[in-house]
Amino acid sequence: MKKSAGAREFIQDIAEPAHASHAARDKTLPSRADILAFIAREHEALGEAPGKIGKREIARAFNIKGSARIALKRMLKDLEADGAIERRRKSLHKPGLLPGVVLADIVARGRDGDLFAAPAEWDMGQGPAPQILVMAKARQKPGAPAPAPGDRALLRVELVRGVEPGQPAYTGRVVKLLPRARPQALGIFRADPRGGGRIMPIDKKNIYRGELSVGQGDEGPARDGDLVAVEILRTGRLGLPAAKVRERLGAVENERAISLIAIHAHQIPHVFGPEVIAEAERARPATMAHREDWRAIPLVTIDPVDAKDHDDAVHAERDPDPTNRGGFILRVAIADVAAYTGPGTALDREAQERGNSVYFPDRVVPMLPERISNDLCSLRPNEDRPALAARIVVAADGHKLSHSFHRVMMRSAAKLAYAQTQALIEHGPDEAMGPLHASVLVPLYEAYAALKIARANREPLDLDLPERKIILDDKGAVKSIVTPPRLDSHRLIEEFMILANVAAAETLEAKHQAFIYRVHDEPSLEKLNNLAEFLASIGIKSGKGQVLRAAQFNRILARVKGSDNEHLVNEVVLRTQAQAEYAIENYGHFGLNLRRYVHFTSPIRRYADLVVHRALISALHLGSDGLASIANEDLAEIAAKISAAERRAMAAERETSERLIAAHLAGQIGAAFQGRISGATSAGLFVKLDETGADGFIPAAMLGDDYFRHDPARHALIGSRTGQMHRLGDIVTVRLVEAAPLAGALRFELVSETAPRQTRPNSAKAKRGARRDIRPDCGSPQARPADRKAAKR
């Protein structure tokens, strides 16, 4: 096969190094150039990013067997460390290669009318984003919208052979155009007595652009001081950009408006249309048709005390089978949302658009209307409810022996809260739970004890970081910020849900049913190398270029348990991890240390779970409302959209918490607080306060009479003259200088640190030595134990 120019450059860029002679290399192994040529040929053969090309495929292609595979593994690590290849989703690729289907923004139109796109998400550490030439459809449906600059689209891309420098590296065909968002901004309306007024932007993305002008008649219902959403009408070189008030969100002094800022800033759908509401109201309770009767099984729900919807119920009993001595039969019943939301209905389209429910301290933006989520699908006690249920048999050591799925009618025996459940186990039954204590709760905890053994053997990533909850008063202001305790009742539900999720993935794979995985990639080599440098700075060896498993991370965390560096190392290990997402390709779940995983247990609040429910219904012939025949590209589109919706929700929830806490602290300007350095950049230090978890910033210019340089390996700012070090995890006392509640911003100044900082000696010789010998301070007390959120949340 003739190699393209791109393939030749790929091979020649990382040819056999001068120091690695052919005599020194194992004779049974291909050369580095041979391996690179093989990967390039695979890319060219498919005309796009290929399927998996890993060690196994390379070994098979070159007939590498036995101990030679170890040498091949080392060679691949060297190629990855040199930047010749990159590992993505368990597969080896040329660095910067796009997947076959990509979410892209159409960014420009050429002089000849050609459209050009760029990937919507791109890591600039890989270099400039590749250009994609958008190919016109051979047949355009009459009246169908044509793509244009500013649109976002799902593209099927192909790598261009022999591309010239500066030319598009890919061609792309539009799979689907996504709705175009209208340009908007959020701000405070300042009325002009003569009419119209100005907008003071508060969105962090727009605040730097300055004010917006609102013409007379364009202010709508807005009053002076209101929080408003505006449409930007025009911009120009002269004068202020013009805007029109699109929606009045409320008075700024009302802190309940704070979550609306995030809702509108991230364009989260939050109002159900009439068609959706009407469809939900027409829904009627499910019947027993085609369902097994599980109403006599005493399943119970265990949720937060303030939960309004209950989508999972659990039950456990000892397995009577004498061949499974000490084993258990577990049942996990999940609300049958698919019974009320058929594919292609208004409810289904709305749920897919929202992707998931979004949780704020003062409100919930649900994925489904309350008629579905809080009524028909909520597993209320002593009421018949349809469910999709897993029956799982586990051994005495917690490993799964078998499982099956059933479409059932159930009746919850009790609604329990986490703290209540834990108290019943620790202190004995109360009057209400007396009959169920021995028959329901005790077997659940006995089964959980077995699952703990299996979890310990699996060794998932076990980070220990605090998670706070904001409690509001009746007026929507911050009443308190608490760190809820992490209880065995949380862990029990988490382990039951994980087991059911794994069982669902295994069933769908066995039935060759199309579905969406929940995946979590292993950390990138670059992040692992940065982690190794950091660990070396505190005396922990971790070789560069070494791929770490979850169990190895846990051993690193165990080494610092109870030490001054515990909080610091947990934070850095967290930042090393990739972000979980939804995908039609399976590359495992690194954090849970599982080969296959789906989200099955929360269809009320996650669209991914609803897709999995429908897939199970189809695969197991449990009804006619399953997942209809669907192309992989359509599933890939759904996976991309709901992954983006999840990230959108996380950002909105985080920003709302930041704004609420900033509003809470705005009256305490000048007060001193204790906290930890949570980040270091060339611009300054980020600090997280101990009591409230508030995040704020100390500009580098306010750190003292010195020039501070950023040391990424140490996650620190270091004074060039004094050698003074401010490092991630250090305990500090800061003074609040400024608070901007609607931007969620706090500015601090440094008051003191818990340990004296290193200062360089005066002699030139000593100064040279001090630069090399700077060590992180070890004056931080033990970090507080974390309250990690249960997996189902």
HUDA-V632274 format. One record per residue. SS is DSSP state (a for helix, b for strand, c for the rest). OMEGA is omega in whole degrees, -180 to 180 (999 if undefined). NEAR is the number of other ideal C-beta (glycine too) atoms within 8 Angstrom. Layout:
SS;OMEGA;NEAR
SS;OMEGA;NEAR
This chain:
c;180;5
c;-179;3
c;175;10
c;177;9
a;180;7
a;-180;13
a;180;13
a;179;9
a;180;8
a;-178;12
a;-175;13
a;180;6
a;-180;7
c;176;9
c;-179;8
c;-180;8
c;-179;6
c;-176;4
c;-177;4
c;-177;8
c;179;6
c;179;6
c;-178;4
c;-176;5
c;178;9
c;-177;6
c;-178;4
c;-176;5
c;170;12
c;176;7
c;176;9
a;-180;14
a;179;9
a;-179;9
a;180;13
a;178;14
a;179;11
a;180;12
a;179;15
a;179;14
a;179;11
a;178;10
a;-177;15
a;-177;13
a;-178;8
a;-179;9
c;-179;6
c;178;10
c;-174;11
c;170;10
c;-175;5
c;169;8
c;-177;11
c;-178;9
a;-177;9
a;-179;6
a;179;9
a;179;16
a;179;12
a;-178;7
a;-177;7
c;177;10
c;179;6
c;-175;11
c;172;6
c;-175;4
c;179;5
a;178;11
a;179;11
a;178;7
a;177;10
a;179;13
a;179;9
a;-179;8
a;179;11
a;177;13
a;179;10
a;179;10
a;179;13
a;180;14
a;180;10
c;180;7
c;-179;7
c;177;11
c;174;12
b;-180;14
b;178;11
b;178;6
c;175;9
c;-178;7
b;-180;12
b;-177;11
b;163;13
c;-178;10
c;176;9
c;-179;8
c;179;10
c;172;12
c;-177;7
c;176;8
b;-174;12
b;173;13
b;-172;11
b;175;15
b;176;10
b;-166;15
b;-175;7
b;172;7
b;-179;8
c;-179;8
c;180;3
c;180;4
c;180;6
c;177;8
b;180;13
b;-178;14
b;176;14
b;179;12
b;-178;13
c;178;9
c;-178;5
c;178;8
c;-177;5
a;174;7
a;177;5
a;-177;8
c;-179;5
c;179;4
c;-180;7
c;176;11
b;178;11
b;174;18
b;-177;12
b;-177;16
b;179;7
c;177;5
c;179;7
c;179;3
c;179;4
c;179;7
c;178;5
c;178;4
c;-180;3
c;-179;6
c;177;4
c;179;5
c;-179;10
c;177;8
c;-177;8
c;179;6
c;170;11
b;-174;10
b;170;15
b;-176;15
b;167;15
b;-170;11
b;175;16
b;179;9
b;180;14
c;178;12
c;174;7
c;-177;7
c;177;10
c;178;5
c;179;4
c;179;3
c;180;8
c;-179;11
c;-176;10
b;163;13
b;-179;11
b;176;15
b;-175;9
b;172;11
b;-180;10
b;172;7
b;178;8
b;-177;9
c;-180;3
c;178;7
c;177;6
c;179;5
c;-178;6
b;176;12
b;175;13
b;179;15
b;177;14
b;-179;12
b;175;17
b;-173;10
b;172;10
c;-179;8
c;-178;4
c;-178;5
c;-178;8
c;178;12
b;-179;12
b;178;11
b;173;16
b;-176;8
b;177;13
c;177;11
c;-177;11
c;-180;6
c;-175;5
c;-170;10
a;-177;9
a;-176;4
a;178;6
c;-173;6
c;174;8
b;-179;15
b;177;12
b;-178;15
c;179;8
c;-178;7
c;180;6
c;-178;12
c;179;13
c;-177;8
c;-174;6
c;175;11
c;-177;8
c;179;7
c;-179;9
b;168;13
b;-175;16
b;169;15
b;-177;11
b;172;15
b;179;10
b;-174;12
b;-178;8
b;174;6
c;179;5
c;-179;6
c;-177;2
c;177;3
c;-179;4
c;173;8
b;-179;11
b;-178;13
b;177;14
b;179;11
b;-179;15
b;-177;9
b;173;7
b;-175;11
b;178;12
b;179;10
b;-175;8
c;-176;10
c;176;5
c;-175;8
a;175;13
a;177;10
a;-174;12
a;179;15
a;177;12
a;177;11
a;-179;17
a;180;16
a;-178;12
a;179;13
a;-179;11
c;176;10
c;178;8
c;177;13
c;-175;8
c;178;5
c;178;4
c;179;7
c;-178;8
a;-178;5
a;180;7
a;180;12
a;-179;11
a;180;8
a;179;11
a;-179;14
a;179;7
a;-177;6
c;180;9
c;-178;4
c;179;5
c;179;10
c;-180;5
c;-177;5
c;177;4
c;179;5
c;171;11
b;-179;7
b;178;8
c;-172;14
c;179;8
c;179;5
c;-175;8
c;173;10
c;178;15
b;173;16
b;176;14
b;-172;11
b;170;10
c;-174;6
c;-178;8
c;-179;4
c;178;7
c;175;6
c;-177;10
c;-172;13
c;178;14
b;177;15
b;-173;13
b;177;16
b;177;13
b;174;11
b;178;7
b;180;8
c;180;9
c;-179;4
c;-178;7
a;178;5
a;178;4
a;-177;11
c;179;6
c;-179;6
c;-175;14
b;167;13
b;-180;11
b;174;15
b;177;14
b;-178;15
b;-176;15
b;-179;17
b;-177;14
c;-179;14
a;-179;15
a;-180;15
a;-176;8
c;-176;12
c;-179;11
c;178;8
c;177;8
c;178;5
c;178;9
a;178;9
a;-179;15
a;-180;11
a;179;9
a;180;13
a;179;12
a;179;11
a;-179;7
a;176;13
c;-179;14
b;171;12
c;-180;13
b;-172;11
b;175;5
c;179;12
c;-175;9
c;-176;9
c;173;6
b;170;8
b;-172;11
c;176;9
c;-178;12
c;178;13
c;-177;11
a;178;7
a;179;11
a;-170;16
a;-175;15
a;-176;8
a;-171;8
a;-177;10
c;-179;16
c;-175;14
c;-178;15
c;179;9
b;174;8
c;175;6
c;178;7
b;179;7
b;176;15
b;-178;11
b;167;15
b;-167;14
b;174;14
b;172;16
b;-171;11
b;177;14
b;180;14
b;178;15
c;-179;10
c;179;8
c;173;8
c;-179;12
c;-173;8
b;177;11
b;-180;8
b;176;6
b;175;11
b;-179;6
b;-173;14
b;172;11
b;-166;14
b;164;13
b;-177;14
b;176;16
b;-178;10
b;-179;16
c;-179;10
b;173;11
b;-176;9
b;172;12
b;-177;9
a;-178;14
a;179;9
a;180;9
a;-179;13
a;180;11
a;180;8
a;179;14
a;-175;11
a;-173;5
a;178;5
c;-174;5
c;171;9
c;-175;7
c;-176;5
c;-174;4
c;-177;12
a;-177;8
a;-175;5
a;-173;13
a;-176;12
a;-174;7
a;-176;8
a;-173;13
a;-178;13
a;177;10
a;177;12
a;-179;13
a;175;11
a;177;11
a;178;12
a;177;13
a;177;8
a;180;16
a;177;13
a;178;11
a;179;10
a;179;13
a;180;10
a;178;7
a;-180;9
a;179;9
c;172;10
c;179;10
c;-172;11
c;179;7
c;-177;10
c;-177;10
c;-176;9
c;176;10
c;-173;10
c;179;9
b;-180;8
b;177;10
b;-179;10
b;174;11
c;-176;8
c;-179;3
c;179;5
c;177;10
c;-179;9
b;177;13
b;179;6
b;176;5
b;-172;12
b;173;7
c;-177;9
c;179;7
c;176;5
c;-172;9
c;174;10
a;178;9
a;174;12
a;-176;10
a;179;12
a;-180;13
a;179;14
a;-178;11
a;177;12
a;-179;13
a;179;14
a;-180;11
a;178;15
a;178;14
a;178;14
a;179;12
a;179;13
a;179;14
a;-180;12
a;180;10
a;-178;13
a;176;14
a;-178;9
a;-179;6
c;180;8
c;-179;4
c;176;11
c;179;8
c;-178;12
c;177;14
b;164;13
b;-172;13
b;179;15
b;-175;13
c;175;9
c;-179;6
c;179;11
c;-180;8
a;179;11
a;179;7
a;179;10
a;177;15
a;177;11
a;178;11
a;-180;13
a;178;12
a;179;10
a;-179;12
a;178;12
a;-179;10
a;176;10
c;171;11
c;178;4
c;-178;9
c;174;5
c;-170;10
c;176;6
c;179;8
c;-178;10
c;177;8
c;-178;7
c;172;8
c;-179;8
a;-179;12
a;179;8
a;173;8
a;-179;11
a;179;11
a;176;8
a;180;13
a;180;15
a;-179;7
a;-177;7
c;-179;12
c;179;8
c;-179;5
c;178;8
c;-176;8
c;-174;12
a;-178;14
a;-179;12
a;-177;14
a;176;13
a;180;14
a;-177;12
a;178;12
a;177;13
a;-178;9
a;178;7
a;-172;10
c;172;11
c;178;9
c;178;6
c;-179;8
b;176;10
b;-178;13
b;176;13
c;174;10
c;179;7
c;170;8
c;171;9
c;177;11
b;-174;12
c;-175;13
c;179;10
c;-178;12
c;180;12
b;-178;11
c;179;4
c;-174;12
c;173;12
c;170;14
c;-176;11
c;-161;13
c;-179;12
c;-178;11
c;176;15
c;-172;14
c;179;11
b;-179;13
a;178;14
a;-180;13
a;178;14
a;176;13
a;180;13
a;176;16
a;-180;15
a;179;13
a;178;14
a;179;17
a;179;15
a;-175;11
a;-175;11
c;178;9
c;-178;5
c;180;11
c;-179;10
c;-176;3
c;-180;9
c;-179;13
c;179;12
c;178;6
c;-173;2
c;-179;7
c;179;5
a;-179;7
a;177;10
a;176;8
a;178;14
a;178;12
a;179;12
a;-180;13
a;180;14
a;-177;11
a;-176;11
a;173;16
a;178;11
a;179;10
a;178;12
a;178;12
a;177;9
a;-180;12
a;180;14
a;180;8
a;-180;10
a;179;15
a;-180;12
a;-178;8
a;178;12
a;177;14
a;179;10
a;-179;12
a;179;15
a;-179;14
a;177;15
a;177;16
a;179;13
a;-176;11
a;-174;12
a;179;9
a;-177;4
a;177;7
c;-179;9
c;180;5
c;180;7
b;-178;8
b;173;12
b;180;10
b;178;13
b;173;12
b;-177;14
b;178;10
b;178;8
b;176;13
b;179;8
c;-179;6
c;-179;5
b;-175;12
b;170;14
b;-177;13
b;175;15
b;-178;10
b;-176;13
c;-170;8
c;-174;7
c;-174;10
c;-180;10
c;177;12
b;178;11
b;-172;13
b;171;12
b;177;15
b;-179;9
a;-179;11
a;-178;5
a;-178;8
c;179;14
c;-176;7
c;-178;2
c;173;10
c;-177;6
b;177;12
b;-179;8
b;176;9
b;-176;10
c;-177;6
c;-180;8
c;-176;12
c;-171;12
b;165;12
b;-175;15
b;179;13
b;-177;13
c;-177;8
c;-173;7
c;-174;10
c;-180;13
c;-176;12
b;172;14
b;-166;15
b;175;13
c;178;12
c;-180;11
c;176;13
b;-178;10
b;168;15
b;-177;11
b;176;16
b;179;11
b;-177;16
b;-175;7
b;177;8
b;176;12
b;-172;9
a;-175;10
a;173;11
a;-179;10
c;-173;11
b;174;11
b;176;13
b;-179;12
b;165;13
b;-176;9
b;177;14
b;-179;8
b;174;6
b;-172;13
c;-178;8
c;178;7
c;-178;4
c;180;10
c;177;11
c;-177;7
c;176;11
c;-175;7
c;-175;5
c;-179;6
a;-180;5
a;-180;6
a;179;10
a;179;11
a;179;8
a;-177;8
a;-179;12
a;-179;9
a;-168;6
a;179;6
c;179;10
c;177;7
c;176;11
c;-179;12
c;-176;8
c;-177;9
c;176;14
c;-179;5
c;180;8
c;179;10
c;178;7
c;-176;7
c;169;11
c;-177;10
c;-178;8
c;178;6
c;-175;10
c;-176;7
c;179;9
c;999;4
